[in-house]
Amino acid sequence: MNKKLARKKFPTKRLGNYAFWSKTRKYRWQIIVGGLIIVEILVQYFYPRHYTLPFARYGQEFYGFKHRNILEIEEQKRFSNAKIRLNTRNNSNEVKISTIGADLINSNTFNQLSEYPSTLRFVPLSIFWQFPHIDSFSVKFSNSTLDEFIGKFAKNNHIDVENATVAIKDGNITATEAKAGSDVDISTFRNIILHKKYNIDETTVIEVPEKTIVPKSTSSDLMEIREKAEIAIAKEIRISIEGRDDVFIPTREQIAGWLEIVDNEGKAKLQIKADKVANYVVEMDKKVAKTAGETVITIIDGRESERYESEAGKQINKDNFVKQVNDVLFTPGRYKYIQAELMDVAPNVKKVYRYSNSQSGLESKLQEIGSRYNVRISIKQLDGAGWQASYRGSESTPSASTYKLYIAIKLFNEINSGHIKWNDPMLDTTVTGCFDRMILYSTNPCAEAWINQFGRRDLNNFLYSRGISNVTTFTANDAVRTSSDDLLRAVEGIYNGNLVDEQNRHKMLDMMRRQIWRKGIPSGTAGWTSNKVGFLWNYVHDVGVVHHPRGTYILAIMTKYANYGIIAKITTELENFMYK
């Protein structure tokens, strides 16, 4: 009985399997598409968060699948060369945006080009309609540096108002028409700079707002003082020189050029133009002046060792002559006589600097180089004679990225204390990844995150307890500040192991040797260098330990309005002195 039932049920089972696979074939395309969608969603969900999105654009370039490090390095390079064109009504000036107080916010750019929320990652095919595009830099400004720049720019682009003047034309007195002046509208200009969009691929243009300065006197004002001008111009003036036979007689045209109209409490006034009279003195001096000699002073190691005195010269007393001209032009009488007074002119001084190959010689050489380039320098030999010197070495200066040396020292301490581990997550990477970015590429986000983590006051106290002076501070209003002396102390402490343990000492020096910014000290030395640079606004710094074929030394150079080429020249000059 069971065998019969079994035989009857078997065909039914086969029929059921057939029906299942028939339905499966019927929906096979839906199953395939559903599977592909699941795979695509998984790809979206696990798309690396430290890479830009596939269709991201940076400027005019497609910048998809780029690692955060690559993007930040590229952006720093572009930002360091980015320029703005400032157009005034009379000229156009181009300056680097970094020199007017702008600083790059790296993280903003990467965040926008990589932003892909988790909720959106579960939407099928959503990655294909993500088209992030950045065409301008994300910047912040230092108020003090920006105000300094605007002040200088406004001064350089100020156009003096030209009031009406008198002149001789075809034998008649005529008025030279007044010209309006202009001033930069500082408040509006500052607001424009702060809110301007700064292009990545091209020079950003700013039309500088200006305010017109209206002349206080015009040609119509001459009618009231024409008679005075006629009398002054008609004067016949003979000029003799004290102790000489030379005689000078200025022409009517020249006398007219000495006159101008100015506003005097709302009324036009005729007066002399002192600079024009002074120019006439220059022409007379070409015939009567005696050129001063040259006193040569030889200075060895900062001390005068020899002096060759020269004779004084003679020239017309310019200030006194201007007063004499003013008197004769505005006193009665047509015929006037002036005796110009000669005055002594001190000899020109030429200083010849020489330096002995010694500690005192290095100190004097450093002072001369520092004053010549207007920089702060500290240097110390780690072997040989052990010379050490500095010029303005304790002066507080915005540190730029050199402060990352102090962050590294603090980080090593936290790791050795067990508070932080190298594989701990940090931003979109690990502590190791962040440390690489901070030292190798000098990017800012990780360093700024550590400042917030450690605390600015705690960083100060930590560094002071390790022998760094209180000139270095993370709590200044404008930026982290330090000195070339403190940077030298930090690098020396890393090099000799006083501030870091042996393992981290090797790690730090190796990374400083491999960091990508090499145009300063490394370009100027005949040896090789483990160094750390900093560049912010108008500041460019470099500090490192240098392994010269004839000795090892530490050099810290902090500059303003200079460049890495200057730092390289200083390095070469110092090495030529120490190892000649």
C-alpha positions as CSV (number, residue, x, y, z in Angstrom):
1,M,0.0,0.0,0.0
2,N,2.8,2.5,0.9
3,K,4.6,1.7,-2.3
4,K,1.6,2.5,-4.4
5,L,1.1,5.8,-2.6
6,A,4.7,6.6,-3.0
7,R,4.5,6.0,-6.7
8,K,1.5,8.3,-6.9
9,K,3.1,11.1,-4.9
10,F,6.3,11.2,-6.9
11,P,5.0,12.7,-10.1
12,T,3.2,15.4,-7.9
13,K,6.6,16.4,-6.4
14,R,8.2,16.6,-9.8
15,L,5.3,18.7,-11.0
16,G,5.8,21.1,-8.0
17,N,9.5,21.6,-8.7
18,Y,8.8,22.3,-12.3
19,A,6.2,24.9,-11.3
20,F,8.8,26.6,-9.0
21,W,11.5,26.9,-11.6
22,S,8.9,28.0,-14.2
23,K,8.0,30.9,-11.9
24,T,11.7,31.6,-11.3
25,R,12.4,31.8,-15.0
26,K,9.4,34.1,-15.4
27,Y,10.9,36.6,-12.8
28,R,14.6,36.0,-13.6
29,W,15.2,39.6,-14.8
30,Q,13.6,41.0,-11.7
31,I,15.8,38.9,-9.6
32,I,18.9,39.8,-11.6
33,V,18.1,43.6,-11.5
34,G,17.3,43.3,-7.7
35,G,20.6,41.6,-7.1
36,L,22.5,44.3,-9.1
37,I,20.8,47.0,-7.1
38,I,21.8,45.3,-3.9
39,V,25.4,45.1,-5.0
40,E,25.3,48.7,-6.2
41,I,23.9,49.9,-2.8
42,L,26.7,47.9,-1.1
43,V,29.3,49.7,-3.3
44,Q,27.7,53.0,-2.4
45,Y,27.6,52.3,1.3
46,F,31.2,51.1,1.5
47,Y,32.6,53.9,-0.8
48,P,35.6,55.2,1.1
49,R,34.9,58.4,3.1
50,H,38.5,59.6,2.7
51,Y,38.1,59.8,-1.1
52,T,36.3,62.5,-3.2
53,L,33.2,61.3,-5.0
54,P,33.5,59.9,-8.5
55,F,32.1,62.9,-10.3
56,A,33.6,65.6,-8.1
57,R,35.1,68.6,-9.8
58,Y,37.8,70.9,-8.4
59,G,38.0,74.1,-10.4
60,Q,37.7,73.0,-14.0
61,E,39.1,69.6,-13.5
62,F,37.3,66.3,-12.7
63,Y,38.7,65.3,-9.3
64,G,37.0,62.1,-8.5
65,F,38.5,59.1,-6.6
66,K,41.2,61.4,-5.1
67,H,42.5,60.7,-1.6
68,R,42.2,63.5,0.9
69,N,46.0,63.9,1.2
70,I,46.3,64.4,-2.6
71,L,43.5,67.0,-2.6
72,E,44.9,69.0,0.3
73,I,48.4,69.1,-1.1
74,E,47.1,70.2,-4.5
75,E,44.9,72.9,-2.9
76,Q,47.8,74.2,-0.8
77,K,50.0,74.5,-3.9
78,R,47.3,76.3,-5.8
79,F,46.5,78.6,-2.9
80,S,50.1,79.6,-2.4
81,N,50.2,80.8,-6.0
82,A,46.6,82.2,-6.2
83,K,46.4,85.9,-7.0
84,I,43.9,88.7,-6.9
85,R,43.8,91.7,-9.2
86,L,42.9,95.0,-7.5
87,N,41.7,97.6,-10.0
88,T,41.6,101.3,-9.1
89,R,40.6,104.0,-11.5
90,N,44.3,104.6,-12.5
91,N,46.1,101.3,-12.2
92,S,45.9,97.6,-11.5
93,N,47.8,95.6,-8.9
94,E,48.2,91.9,-8.6
95,V,49.0,90.3,-5.2
96,K,49.0,86.8,-3.8
97,I,45.9,86.2,-1.7
98,S,48.0,84.6,1.1
99,T,49.9,87.9,1.6
100,I,46.8,89.9,2.5
101,G,45.9,87.8,5.5
102,A,44.0,84.9,3.9
103,D,44.5,81.3,5.2
104,L,43.2,78.2,3.6
105,I,40.5,76.0,5.3
106,N,41.5,72.6,3.8
107,S,38.7,70.6,5.4
108,N,35.9,72.6,3.9
109,T,36.9,71.7,0.4
110,F,37.4,68.0,1.0
111,N,34.1,67.8,3.0
112,Q,32.2,69.3,0.1
113,L,33.8,67.0,-2.5
114,S,33.3,63.9,-0.4
115,E,30.0,64.5,1.3
116,Y,27.7,61.6,0.9
117,P,25.3,61.0,3.8
118,S,24.6,57.5,5.0
119,T,20.9,57.8,4.3
120,L,21.6,58.7,0.7
121,R,24.0,55.8,0.3
122,F,21.0,53.4,0.6
123,V,19.2,55.1,-2.3
124,P,19.8,53.1,-5.5
125,L,22.1,54.8,-8.0
126,S,22.3,57.9,-5.9
127,I,26.0,58.1,-6.4
128,F,25.5,58.8,-10.0
129,W,23.7,62.1,-9.4
130,Q,26.3,63.4,-6.9
131,F,28.2,66.2,-8.7
132,P,30.0,68.2,-6.1
133,H,31.9,71.2,-7.5
134,I,34.3,73.6,-5.9
135,D,35.4,76.6,-7.9
136,S,36.7,78.8,-5.1
137,F,39.0,78.6,-2.1
138,S,37.5,78.4,1.4
139,V,39.5,81.0,3.4
140,K,39.6,82.8,6.6
141,F,41.4,86.1,7.3
142,S,43.7,87.4,9.9
143,N,42.2,90.8,10.9
144,S,45.6,92.4,11.8
145,T,47.3,91.3,8.6
146,L,44.4,92.3,6.4
147,D,44.1,95.7,8.0
148,E,47.9,96.2,7.6
149,F,47.6,95.4,3.9
150,I,44.6,97.6,3.3
151,G,46.3,100.5,5.1
152,K,49.4,100.2,2.9
153,F,47.3,99.7,-0.3
154,A,45.2,102.7,0.5
155,K,48.3,104.9,1.1
156,N,50.0,103.7,-2.1
157,N,46.8,104.3,-4.2
158,H,45.9,107.7,-2.7
159,I,45.7,110.3,-5.4
160,D,46.4,113.8,-4.1
161,V,43.9,116.5,-5.1
162,E,45.5,119.1,-7.4
163,N,44.3,122.6,-6.6
164,A,44.4,125.2,-9.3
165,T,47.8,126.7,-10.1
166,V,49.2,129.6,-12.1
167,A,51.4,129.3,-15.1
168,I,52.8,131.3,-17.9
169,K,51.4,130.6,-21.4
170,D,52.1,132.8,-24.4
171,G,53.2,135.5,-22.0
172,N,49.9,135.5,-20.1
173,I,49.0,134.2,-16.6
174,T,46.7,131.2,-17.0
175,A,45.2,128.8,-14.5
176,T,46.0,125.2,-14.6
177,E,42.7,123.5,-13.9
178,A,42.2,121.7,-10.6
179,K,42.1,117.9,-10.6
180,A,40.1,115.8,-8.1
181,G,41.9,113.3,-6.0
182,S,40.8,110.0,-4.6
183,D,41.0,107.8,-1.5
184,V,40.3,104.1,-1.1
185,D,37.0,103.5,0.7
186,I,38.7,101.4,3.4
187,S,35.5,100.1,5.1
188,T,33.8,99.0,1.9
189,F,37.0,97.6,0.4
190,R,37.5,95.5,3.6
191,N,34.0,94.2,3.4
192,I,34.4,93.2,-0.3
193,I,37.6,91.3,0.5
194,L,36.0,89.4,3.4
195,H,33.0,88.3,1.3
196,K,34.6,87.8,-2.1
197,K,34.6,84.5,-3.8
198,Y,38.3,83.6,-4.6
199,N,38.6,81.6,-7.8
200,I,40.7,78.4,-8.0
201,D,41.6,78.5,-11.7
202,E,41.9,82.2,-12.5
203,T,42.9,85.5,-11.0
204,T,40.1,87.0,-8.9
205,V,39.3,90.6,-9.8
206,I,38.2,93.2,-7.3
207,E,37.1,96.7,-8.3
208,V,38.5,98.8,-5.5
209,P,35.9,101.3,-4.1
210,E,37.2,104.8,-4.1
211,K,36.0,108.2,-2.8
212,T,36.5,111.4,-4.8
213,I,38.3,114.3,-3.1
214,V,37.0,117.6,-4.4
215,P,39.6,120.4,-5.0
216,K,39.2,123.3,-2.6
217,S,40.3,125.8,-5.2
218,T,39.6,126.0,-8.9
219,S,40.7,128.2,-11.8
220,S,37.8,130.6,-11.1
221,D,39.4,131.4,-7.7
222,L,42.3,132.9,-9.6
223,M,40.4,136.0,-10.4
224,E,40.7,137.3,-6.9
225,I,44.4,136.8,-6.7
226,R,45.5,137.4,-10.3
227,E,46.9,140.8,-9.4
228,K,49.1,139.2,-6.7
229,A,50.3,136.6,-9.1
230,E,51.1,139.2,-11.8
231,I,53.2,141.1,-9.3
232,A,55.1,138.1,-8.1
233,I,55.8,136.7,-11.6
234,A,56.9,140.1,-12.8
235,K,59.7,140.3,-10.2
236,E,63.3,140.3,-11.5
237,I,65.4,138.2,-9.0
238,R,69.1,137.9,-9.0
239,I,70.7,135.1,-7.0
240,S,74.3,135.1,-5.9
241,I,76.1,132.3,-4.0
242,E,78.0,133.0,-0.8
243,G,81.8,133.2,-1.6
244,R,81.3,132.6,-5.3
245,D,80.9,134.7,-8.5
246,D,78.0,132.6,-9.9
247,V,74.8,134.5,-10.6
248,F,71.4,132.9,-11.3
249,I,68.3,134.7,-12.7
250,P,65.1,132.7,-12.7
251,T,62.8,133.2,-15.7
252,R,59.1,134.3,-15.5
253,E,58.1,130.7,-16.3
254,Q,60.3,129.4,-13.5
255,I,58.9,131.9,-11.0
256,A,55.3,131.0,-12.1
257,G,56.1,127.3,-11.4
258,W,57.0,128.2,-7.8
259,L,53.4,129.4,-7.2
260,E,50.2,127.6,-6.3
261,I,46.8,128.3,-4.9
262,V,45.7,126.7,-1.7
263,D,42.6,126.8,0.4
264,N,43.0,129.0,3.5
265,E,39.8,128.7,5.6
266,G,37.6,128.7,2.6
267,K,39.5,131.4,0.7
268,A,42.0,131.0,-2.1
269,K,45.6,131.9,-1.1
270,L,48.7,132.3,-3.3
271,Q,51.8,130.7,-1.8
272,I,55.1,129.2,-3.0
273,K,55.5,125.5,-3.8
274,A,58.5,124.6,-1.6
275,D,59.3,121.4,-3.6
276,K,59.5,123.3,-6.9
277,V,61.8,125.9,-5.3
278,A,63.9,123.0,-3.9
279,N,64.2,121.6,-7.4
280,Y,65.7,124.9,-8.6
281,V,68.2,124.6,-5.8
282,V,69.2,121.2,-7.1
283,E,69.9,122.7,-10.5
284,M,72.0,125.4,-9.0
285,D,73.9,122.9,-6.9
286,K,75.0,121.1,-10.0
287,K,77.2,124.2,-10.7
288,V,78.2,125.4,-7.3
289,A,78.1,122.4,-4.9
290,K,81.2,120.5,-3.8
291,T,80.7,116.8,-3.6
292,A,81.4,115.3,-0.2
293,G,84.1,112.6,0.0
294,E,83.7,109.1,1.4
295,T,84.6,108.0,4.8
296,V,85.6,104.3,4.9
297,I,85.1,102.4,8.2
298,T,86.4,98.9,8.5
299,I,84.5,96.8,11.1
300,I,85.7,93.4,12.3
301,D,83.3,91.2,14.3
302,G,81.1,94.2,14.9
303,R,83.8,96.5,16.2
304,E,85.4,99.4,14.3
305,S,89.1,98.6,13.6
306,E,90.0,101.3,11.1
307,R,88.6,104.6,9.8
308,Y,89.6,106.7,6.8
309,E,88.1,110.2,7.1
310,S,87.2,112.2,4.0
311,E,86.4,115.9,3.5
312,A,83.0,117.4,3.9
313,G,81.2,118.8,0.9
314,K,79.3,122.1,0.2
315,Q,75.8,122.7,-1.1
316,I,73.1,125.4,-1.0
317,N,71.1,125.6,2.2
318,K,67.8,124.5,0.7
319,D,65.5,125.4,3.6
320,N,66.9,128.8,4.1
321,F,66.7,129.5,0.3
322,V,63.0,128.6,0.3
323,K,62.4,131.2,3.0
324,Q,64.3,133.8,1.1
325,V,62.2,133.2,-2.1
326,N,59.0,133.4,-0.1
327,D,60.1,136.8,1.3
328,V,61.0,138.4,-2.0
329,L,57.9,137.2,-3.9
330,F,55.4,138.6,-1.4
331,T,57.1,141.9,-0.4
332,P,56.9,145.1,-2.3
333,G,59.4,145.9,-5.0
334,R,60.1,144.5,-8.5
335,Y,63.9,144.1,-8.3
336,K,65.0,141.6,-5.7
337,Y,68.4,140.2,-4.7
338,I,69.1,136.9,-2.9
339,Q,72.4,135.7,-1.5
340,A,72.2,131.9,-1.2
341,E,74.0,130.4,1.8
342,L,76.3,127.4,1.4
343,M,76.3,124.7,4.1
344,D,78.6,121.8,4.9
345,V,77.6,118.3,3.8
346,A,78.9,115.4,5.8
347,P,81.0,112.8,3.9
348,N,79.3,109.6,2.8
349,V,80.1,106.7,5.0
350,K,81.0,103.3,3.6
351,K,81.3,100.4,6.1
352,V,83.4,97.4,5.2
353,Y,82.5,94.3,7.3
354,R,85.0,91.6,8.0
355,Y,84.5,88.6,10.2
356,S,86.9,86.3,12.0
357,N,86.3,82.6,11.9
358,S,85.2,82.4,15.6
359,Q,82.2,82.6,17.9
360,S,82.2,86.4,17.9
361,G,82.6,86.4,14.1
362,L,79.5,84.3,13.8
363,E,77.5,86.6,16.1
364,S,78.5,89.6,14.0
365,K,77.9,87.8,10.7
366,L,74.4,86.8,11.9
367,Q,73.6,90.4,12.9
368,E,74.7,91.7,9.5
369,I,72.7,89.1,7.6
370,G,69.7,89.5,9.8
371,S,69.6,93.3,9.4
372,R,70.2,93.1,5.7
373,Y,67.3,90.7,5.1
374,N,65.1,91.9,8.0
375,V,64.8,88.3,9.4
376,R,65.0,86.5,12.7
377,I,67.8,83.8,12.9
378,S,69.0,81.3,15.4
379,I,71.9,78.9,14.8
380,K,73.8,76.3,16.8
381,Q,76.6,73.9,15.9
382,L,76.1,70.5,17.4
383,D,79.7,69.5,17.0
384,G,83.0,71.0,16.2
385,A,83.5,74.4,17.9
386,G,79.9,74.5,19.1
387,W,79.3,78.1,18.1
388,Q,75.8,79.5,18.8
389,A,74.3,82.8,17.9
390,S,70.9,84.5,17.2
391,Y,69.6,87.7,15.8
392,R,66.2,88.9,17.1
393,G,65.9,85.3,18.3
394,S,63.5,85.9,21.2
395,E,61.1,88.1,19.1
396,S,57.5,86.9,19.0
397,T,56.4,86.0,15.5
398,P,53.4,84.2,14.0
399,S,54.6,80.6,13.8
400,A,52.8,79.5,10.7
401,S,53.0,75.7,10.4
402,T,56.2,75.4,12.5
403,Y,53.9,75.1,15.5
404,K,53.3,71.5,14.3
405,L,56.7,70.6,15.9
406,Y,55.2,71.4,19.3
407,I,52.1,69.4,18.5
408,A,54.3,66.5,17.6
409,I,56.2,66.7,20.9
410,K,53.0,66.8,22.8
411,L,51.5,63.9,20.8
412,F,54.5,61.7,21.5
413,N,54.1,62.4,25.2
414,E,50.4,61.4,25.1
415,I,51.2,58.2,23.2
416,N,54.0,57.3,25.7
417,S,51.6,57.9,28.5
418,G,49.0,55.5,27.0
419,H,46.4,58.2,26.4
420,I,46.6,57.9,22.6
421,K,47.5,55.0,20.3
422,W,48.8,55.2,16.8
423,N,45.9,53.2,15.4
424,D,43.2,55.3,17.2
425,P,40.7,56.7,14.7
426,M,41.3,60.4,13.9
427,L,39.1,62.4,11.5
428,D,38.7,60.2,8.4
429,T,41.9,58.2,9.1
430,T,44.0,57.2,12.1
431,V,46.5,59.0,14.4
432,T,49.2,57.6,12.2
433,G,47.5,59.0,9.0
434,C,46.9,62.3,10.6
435,F,50.6,62.6,11.8
436,D,51.7,61.8,8.2
437,R,49.5,64.6,6.9
438,M,50.7,67.1,9.5
439,I,54.4,66.6,9.0
440,L,54.9,65.3,5.5
441,Y,52.4,67.6,3.8
442,S,51.9,70.3,6.4
443,T,48.1,70.2,6.1
444,N,46.1,71.8,8.9
445,P,43.0,69.8,9.9
446,C,44.7,67.2,12.0
447,A,46.9,69.7,13.8
448,E,43.9,71.9,14.5
449,A,42.0,68.9,15.8
450,W,44.9,68.1,18.2
451,I,45.0,71.7,19.4
452,N,41.3,71.4,20.4
453,Q,41.9,68.0,21.9
454,F,44.9,69.0,24.0
455,G,43.7,72.5,24.9
456,R,45.6,75.7,24.1
457,R,46.5,76.6,27.7
458,D,47.5,73.0,28.5
459,L,49.8,73.0,25.4
460,N,51.4,76.2,26.7
461,N,52.0,74.7,30.1
462,F,53.4,71.5,28.7
463,L,55.9,73.3,26.5
464,Y,57.0,75.6,29.2
465,S,57.7,72.6,31.5
466,R,59.9,71.3,28.7
467,G,62.1,74.4,28.4
468,I,60.3,76.3,25.7
469,S,60.0,80.0,26.6
470,N,56.7,81.8,27.2
471,V,57.3,83.7,23.9
472,T,55.7,80.6,22.3
473,T,52.0,80.6,22.9
474,F,48.9,79.0,21.5
475,T,46.6,81.6,23.1
476,A,47.6,84.7,21.2
477,N,44.8,86.7,19.5
478,D,46.0,86.4,15.9
479,A,47.8,83.1,15.5
480,V,50.1,80.7,17.4
481,R,53.3,82.6,18.1
482,T,56.8,81.5,18.7
483,S,60.5,82.6,18.2
484,S,63.5,81.4,16.2
485,D,65.2,80.6,19.6
486,D,62.3,78.4,20.6
487,L,62.1,76.6,17.3
488,L,65.8,75.8,17.6
489,R,65.2,74.5,21.1
490,A,62.4,72.3,19.9
491,V,64.5,70.8,17.0
492,E,67.5,70.3,19.3
493,G,65.3,68.5,21.8
494,I,64.0,66.2,19.1
495,Y,67.5,65.6,17.7
496,N,69.2,64.9,21.0
497,G,66.2,63.0,22.5
498,N,65.6,65.4,25.4
499,L,62.1,66.1,24.3
500,V,61.1,62.8,22.7
501,D,62.0,59.1,23.2
502,E,64.4,57.3,20.9
503,Q,61.8,55.6,18.7
504,N,59.8,58.7,18.1
505,R,63.1,60.7,17.6
506,H,64.0,58.5,14.6
507,K,60.4,58.7,13.3
508,M,60.2,62.5,13.6
509,L,63.6,63.2,12.0
510,D,62.9,60.7,9.2
511,M,59.6,62.4,8.4
512,M,61.1,65.8,8.5
513,R,63.7,64.6,6.1
514,R,61.0,63.3,3.7
515,Q,58.5,66.2,4.0
516,I,57.7,67.8,0.6
517,W,58.6,71.5,1.1
518,R,62.3,71.7,0.3
519,K,63.0,75.1,-1.2
520,G,64.4,76.8,1.9
521,I,67.2,75.4,4.0
522,P,67.5,72.1,2.0
523,S,68.1,74.1,-1.2
524,G,70.8,76.3,0.4
525,T,72.8,73.6,2.2
526,A,75.7,71.5,0.8
527,G,74.4,68.7,3.0
528,W,71.0,67.2,3.8
529,T,68.3,68.4,6.1
530,S,65.5,67.3,8.4
531,N,63.4,70.4,8.4
532,K,59.9,71.8,9.0
533,V,58.6,74.9,7.1
534,G,55.8,77.3,7.8
535,F,54.0,79.8,5.6
536,L,51.1,82.0,6.6
537,W,50.1,85.4,5.2
538,N,53.4,87.3,4.6
539,Y,55.4,85.0,6.8
540,V,57.7,82.3,5.6
541,H,59.8,80.2,8.0
542,D,62.1,77.2,8.0
543,V,63.8,75.3,10.8
544,G,65.8,72.1,10.7
545,V,68.9,70.1,11.6
546,V,71.5,70.3,8.8
547,H,74.1,67.5,8.2
548,H,76.9,69.4,6.3
549,P,79.9,67.4,5.1
550,R,82.0,69.3,7.7
551,G,79.6,69.5,10.6
552,T,76.0,69.3,12.0
553,Y,74.1,72.3,13.0
554,I,70.5,73.6,13.7
555,L,69.2,76.6,11.9
556,A,65.9,78.5,12.4
557,I,65.0,81.4,10.1
558,M,61.7,83.4,10.4
559,T,60.9,85.9,7.7
560,K,58.2,88.4,6.8
561,Y,57.9,89.7,3.2
562,A,60.6,87.3,2.1
563,N,60.5,83.8,0.5
564,Y,62.2,80.5,0.5
565,G,64.8,81.7,-2.0
566,I,66.0,84.2,0.6
567,I,66.2,81.5,3.3
568,A,68.3,79.3,0.9
569,K,70.7,82.2,0.3
570,I,71.1,82.8,4.0
571,T,71.8,79.1,4.6
572,T,74.5,79.1,1.9
573,E,76.1,82.3,3.2
574,L,76.2,81.0,6.8
575,E,77.7,77.6,5.7
576,N,80.3,79.4,3.6
577,F,81.3,81.4,6.7
578,M,81.3,78.5,9.2
579,Y,83.0,75.9,7.0
580,K,85.2,78.0,4.7
